[in-house]
């Protein structure tokens, strides 16, 4: 019972953190409306459906994913607004953690990469024709960040395939049903 209580506490703590992150993201997108932002975040925190799910111990991973993805998005927005490299690095690291926590993190990474490319194109368009020639470091850094975010699903797929092939020969039930097309080395021998 003590383990179950700790699992509930973790879920509630993660849900509270996600509610605060949601409020922060809403404030960032519409800073002149703090009251409606607080109401939306408060409703998210207190709705019966989400509150009930928070105490299930097996859903903690999903809540952890939302926290990691929200933190990554917050750091990404910080980088796009200020150009701070540490924010970009933190965004990528948090995106990797989100992708390996729950598969939907790979979709987040692709959407974040797409948004970063769009922001790079907008920045390039805004600085076109300026004299003296603008510093395109911002555009290059954004494209590099987009590439790193887009490579996260590739990393995830590579690790998943390596894990699959390393386990293929050692899974007893698969020996009778799966006949590999190519010879599979015995990893555990």
Secondary structure in CASP SS format (residue, H / E / C, confidence):
PFRMAT SS
TARGET T0000
AUTHOR 0000-0000-0000
METHOD secondary structure of the structure
MODEL  1
X C 1.00
X H 1.00
X H 1.00
X H 1.00
X H 1.00
X H 1.00
X H 1.00
X H 1.00
X H 1.00
X H 1.00
X H 1.00
X H 1.00
X H 1.00
X H 1.00
X H 1.00
X H 1.00
X H 1.00
X H 1.00
X H 1.00
X H 1.00
X H 1.00
X H 1.00
X H 1.00
X H 1.00
X H 1.00
X H 1.00
X H 1.00
X H 1.00
X H 1.00
X C 1.00
X C 1.00
X C 1.00
X C 1.00
X H 1.00
X H 1.00
X H 1.00
X H 1.00
X H 1.00
X H 1.00
X H 1.00
X H 1.00
X H 1.00
X H 1.00
X H 1.00
X H 1.00
X H 1.00
X C 1.00
X H 1.00
X H 1.00
X H 1.00
X H 1.00
X H 1.00
X H 1.00
X H 1.00
X C 1.00
X C 1.00
X H 1.00
X H 1.00
X H 1.00
X H 1.00
X H 1.00
X H 1.00
X H 1.00
X H 1.00
X H 1.00
X H 1.00
X H 1.00
X H 1.00
X H 1.00
X H 1.00
X H 1.00
X H 1.00
X H 1.00
X H 1.00
X H 1.00
X H 1.00
X H 1.00
X H 1.00
X H 1.00
X H 1.00
X H 1.00
X H 1.00
X C 1.00
X C 1.00
X H 1.00
X H 1.00
X H 1.00
X H 1.00
X H 1.00
X H 1.00
X H 1.00
X H 1.00
X H 1.00
X H 1.00
X H 1.00
X H 1.00
X H 1.00
X H 1.00
X H 1.00
X H 1.00
X H 1.00
X C 1.00
X C 1.00
X H 1.00
X H 1.00
X H 1.00
X H 1.00
X H 1.00
X H 1.00
X H 1.00
X H 1.00
X H 1.00
X H 1.00
X H 1.00
X H 1.00
X H 1.00
X H 1.00
X H 1.00
X H 1.00
X H 1.00
X H 1.00
X H 1.00
X H 1.00
X H 1.00
X H 1.00
X H 1.00
X C 1.00
X C 1.00
X C 1.00
X C 1.00
X C 1.00
X C 1.00
X C 1.00
X C 1.00
X C 1.00
X C 1.00
X H 1.00
X H 1.00
X H 1.00
X H 1.00
X H 1.00
X H 1.00
X H 1.00
X H 1.00
X H 1.00
X H 1.00
X H 1.00
X H 1.00
X H 1.00
X H 1.00
X H 1.00
X H 1.00
X H 1.00
X H 1.00
X H 1.00
X H 1.00
X H 1.00
X H 1.00
X H 1.00
X H 1.00
X H 1.00
X H 1.00
X H 1.00
X H 1.00
X H 1.00
X H 1.00
X H 1.00
X H 1.00
X C 1.00
X C 1.00
X C 1.00
X H 1.00
X H 1.00
X H 1.00
X H 1.00
X H 1.00
X H 1.00
X C 1.00
X C 1.00
X C 1.00
X C 1.00
X C 1.00
X C 1.00
X C 1.00
X C 1.00
X C 1.00
X C 1.00
X C 1.00
X C 1.00
END
